[in-house]
C-alpha cells in the first residue's frame, strides 16, 4: 500500500481563542455562584425571620446596593421601564453574538453570548423580585434567583467543557462531520474514504482523512485527487483551516473471494517457494524470466508492482517486433503471463501491455 500525506500548518493561535472562551465560562460560573449565594441568603432570612424583619431586609436590599440589579426603588416606574429596555438590549446582543458564533464556530463568541444573557436574566430576576414585593409574595425573589443561577451555571459548564475538549484536541463527534463526508465523496477520482476525524482550535477546524483512489492510478494522479479534496473542503467549508490527507488504494471493489481462492491454491502448493521469494527482487526475477524465454518476441520496458491485501499484482509494459501480428502478440503475452506466475507463485496476477507509442519521459535524469 502506498500512502502519502498532505498537511500544512498546525492550529497555532487558535488555542488563544479557546482559552478566552474558557475564561468567560469561569466568569459565568462565578456569576451563577454569586446569584445562588445571595438567593439562598435571602431565602434563609424569609424562612427563619419574623415577617416584619423580612420586609425590612428586603427593602434594605432593594434600596442599598443589595440584590436590586440597578433598580431605583424611589422611582419604580421609570426604573422598571429602563430595566425592560436593558433586558431587550442584552437579549438582542445574546442572539446576535450567538448566531455569529455558530456561523463561525467560535466558542469564544458563544461564551460571550451567554455573558450577555446572564446580564439580561439578572435584570429579569430583579423585576420578579420587585413584583413579588409589590404583591406581597416574598419567595419570588430568591426562587427566581436560584432558577437563573442554575441556567447560567449550566451554560458555563457546557461552554467550559467544550473549551477543555478543544484544548486537549478531543475529536469532533462523528455526526458533526457528515457535511464534510458528502464533500469528500463528491470530488472526482475519490472512490471512498476511511477514518475521517476532526479537531477544533477556536473557530478553526482541522480534518484528518484517508482518501481511497483508483489502485492502478499513478502517484501524480493520486496526489492531484488529494489536492482536489483539500481544496474543495476549504472552499465549501470556510471553517476548515487545514486537511491532513492519506492516500490509499481502493481495494473494496476487488473480489475478495477471487483473491483468496488464488492465494489458497498457490500457497498450499508453493509455500516454501513463496517464503524464499520474499527476499528476492521481483522485478529482476521477472526480467530474467522474460529475457530467458521470450527474448526474441518481446523486450521489457517497465514493470509496475501493485500490492493489495498483501497480494502482488504486476503490470508489465513490453515492446515487440513491428512485424508481430496481433494474434501472435496476444498468444505470446498469455504464455509469458503463465510462465511468470508458474515461476513466481506468490504473484496473484500478471498483466502484460504492449507499448505502441512513444516511451514515457524519464524524470530521474
N, C-alpha and C positions, 0 to 999 in steps of 0.2 A: 504494500500500500504506500503510495506516495502522497505526502501531505506537505503543505507549506502554509505560512501564516501571513495575514495582512493586518498590521497593527501600527498605530501611530503614537498617540500620547496617552498618558495616564491622567486620572481625574484632576490632580493639582489643586488649584484654588477653589474648586467646587466644594471642598471639605469645609472651608470657612463659612459658607452659606449654611451648611448643616449645623455647624457649631452655633451660629447665630440663632437658628431655629430652636436648638436645644436650650439656649439661654432664655428665649421668650417662653418656652414651655415651663422652665423653672419659675419665671415670674408669674405665670398663670397659677401654678401650684401654690406659690406663696400667697397670692391674692385670694385663692379659694380657701386656704387655711385661715387667713385673717378674717374673712367674712364668716366662716363657720365658728371661729372662736368668739367673735362678737355676738353672733346669733345665740350660741349656747349660753353666753353670759347673761344676755337679756332674758332668755327663756328661764334660766335658773332664778333670776330675780322675780319673774312673774309667778313661778311655781311656789317659791318659798316666802315671798314678802307679802305684806298686807296690801290690799287694793290701793290705799292712798299713797303708800310708798312707791308702788309700781307706777302710778300715774306721774308722780314727781320724778321718778327715774327716767321714764320715757320722755317726759317733757324736757328734762335736762339734757338727754341725749340728742334730741332734735334741735335744741337751742344752742348747744355749746360744743360743736365740733365732734359730737359722737357719731352715731350711725345715721347721719342725715343726708349724706351724699350731695351736699351743696344746696339743700332746700332751705330757704329763708322762711321760717315759720311766722315771722312778723308780717309778711306779705304772701300768704299762701297761694292766692290765685295766680299772681304773676310768677311765683316760684314754680308752681306746678306746670304752668304753660311753658316756661323755659326748660323745665326738665323733660317735657314731652318733645320739644324741639331737639334737645340733646340726644334723647333716645333715638329719634328718627335719623339724625345725622350719623350717630355711631353705628346704627344698624345698617344704614346705607353704605358706610365705609366697610363694614364687615362683608357685605355681599360683593362689593366691587373688588376688594382685595382677595376674597376667597375665589371668585371667578378667575381673576388673573393668575392666582397661584395654581389653580387646577389646569389652566391653559398652558402655563409654562412648566408645570411640575415642580414648582418651587416650594419646598417645605417651610422656608423662612416666611414667605408671604402668607401661607396658610396659617402658620402660628400667629403671625401679626394680625391676621383677620380675627382670630379668636380674642386677641388682646382688645380689639375694638369692641367686640361683642360683650366682653366682660364689663367694660365701662357702661355699655347700654343696659345690661342686665342689672348692674348695681343701682342704676337710676330707677329701674323698674321696682326693685326691692324697696327703695325709698318711697315711691308712690304707694306701694301696697301698705307699707308701714304707716304712712300718714293717713291713708284711707281707713286703715284699721283703727287708728287712734281716734279719728273723727267719728267712726261708727261705734266705738267702744269695744272693738274686738282686739284685745291686746296681743293675741297669739299670731296675728298676721305677719307682723314684722319679723320675728325670729324664725318662724317656719318658712317664710319666703326666702330669708337669708340662707337657711340650710339647704333649701332646694337649689338655689342659684349656685351656692358654693359647690354642690355636688356636680352640677353641669360644667362649671369651669374646671373643677378638678379632673373630671373625665376627659375634657378636651386637652388639658395639659398633659395628662398621662399618654393619650393617644399620640399627640404631637411629639412628645419626648421619646416615646418608644420607637416611632418611625425614624426620628433623628439618630437614635442609637443604632438602629439597624443599618442606616446609611453609613455611619462612621465605621462600623465593623465589616462593611462590604457584604452585607447579607443579600442573598439572591432575591430578585423580584419574583413575586408569585407567578406561577405558570399561566394562570388565567389572564393576567395583565399583559402577557406577551402575544396574545392572539393576533392583534393587528400587524405585528412585525412578522409573524409566521406567514400570513397571506402575502405580504410584500415580497418576502424571500421566494416563495413558490411562484410568484408572478414574473420573475426575472428569466429571460430566455437562457437556456442552457442548464438551468437548475433542475435536477432530477429528483431531488428530495433534500431533507436536512435532518440533523440529529443534534441533540444536546444544546438546544437554544437556552442561553442563560443571560440574565441581565442584572446590573447593579447600578445604584444611583449614587451620584455625588452632587448634592444640591439640586439644581434644576436640570442637570445633565444625566443622560442615560448611556451606559456603556454595555454593549452586547458582545456575546461570545457564541459562535455557532459553527457547527460542522456542516458544510455545504457539499452535497453529492453532485457530481458531474458525470458525463459520459466516461466510462472507464477506459475507452480507447482514444480519448481526446489527447491532444498534445499538452505539454506543460504550459506553453504560452496561451493556448486556448482556455485551459482551466483557470489560469491566472486572470484572464480577461473576464471570465464569468464571476470570479470572486470580486474583482474590482467593480463590476456592474451591480452586484448585490450590495456592496458597501455604499456606492453612490446612490442607488435607489432608496435604501433605508434612510440615508441622511436627507434626501430631497423630500421624501414622503412624510418623514417624522423629524421635524426640526429639533426635538429634544435629544435625539441620538447624537452624541458627541463623537464617538468612535466605535468601530466594529472590529472585533478580533475574529478572523475567519480562518477555519481549517478546511482545506480542500481534500475531499476523499472520493474515491471511485464509487459510483452507484452500482452495486452488485446485487441488489434485492430482486432485480428482474431476471437475473440469470437463474436458470432452473437448478435448484439445489439437488434435485433427485438425479439429474444427469451427471453433475459433478461428483456426487457421492458414489454413483454406480461406476463411473470410470475409475475413480480413486480406489474403490474397494477391489475391483477386478485386477488392477495393476499392482497395488501394494501387496495383495495376497500372493502374487507370483514373483514379484521382483523387489521384495522388501530390502534385501541385503544390497542389491544394486542401487536402489534409491538412496539408502543411507550413505553409500560410498560416494554417490554423485553430489551429495550436498557440499562436498569440499572441493569440487572442480569448477572450472569456468564453463558455464553452459554455452556461452557464445563461441568460445574456442572449440568446444566439442561439436557444435552444430556445423561450424565452418569446416572442420576436419571431415565430418561425415559427408557433406555435400561435395567437397573437393575430391574426396577419395572415390566416390561412387558416381558423381554426376558432373565431373569437371568439364566434359565436352558439351554438355547440354545446358548448363546454367552456371552463372557466377554470382556469388553472394555480394550484395551491395549494402544492405543494412539489416540488422537483427534487432527487433524491439521486444523486450520481455515485459509481460504483464503478470501480476500476481493477485489472485482473487481467492479469499478464504484459504490462503495457504497453498493454493494450486497455481501452477505455472502455465501460462499461455504464451505462445510465441508467434510473432508476425515477422515473416522473412521476406525481404524485398530482393528480387533477383533479376538478372538480365539474361536473355537468351539470344542465340544467333539470329540474325534478321531473316533467315530463310526457314525458321521454325514455323510449322503450321500450328494453328490454334489448337486443333485436336491433339497434336503431339505434345504441345506445351502443357495442356491440361493433364494428360496422362503422366508426363514426367513430374509435374508438381505433385500429383497424387502419390506417385511412387516415392518421391522424396519425403513427403509428409509421413508416410507409413514407416519409412526407414528410420527417420528421426525418433518417432515415438517408440519404435522397437528397441533402439539402442539406448534411448534415454527414457526409462519407464516412468519417471516422475513428471514428465511433461503431459499435461492433460489434453492439450490441443495445439496443433501447428497449422498456421495458415500462410501459404506462400503466395506472394503477389508479384506480378510481372511489371517491371519498370518499362514504360513506353516513351516517356518524355525526358526532359532534362533532369539531371540529378538535383537533389536538394542542396542548397548552399551550405558550406561548411563554415560555421561561425567560430570554430575553435582555432582557426588560423589567425 
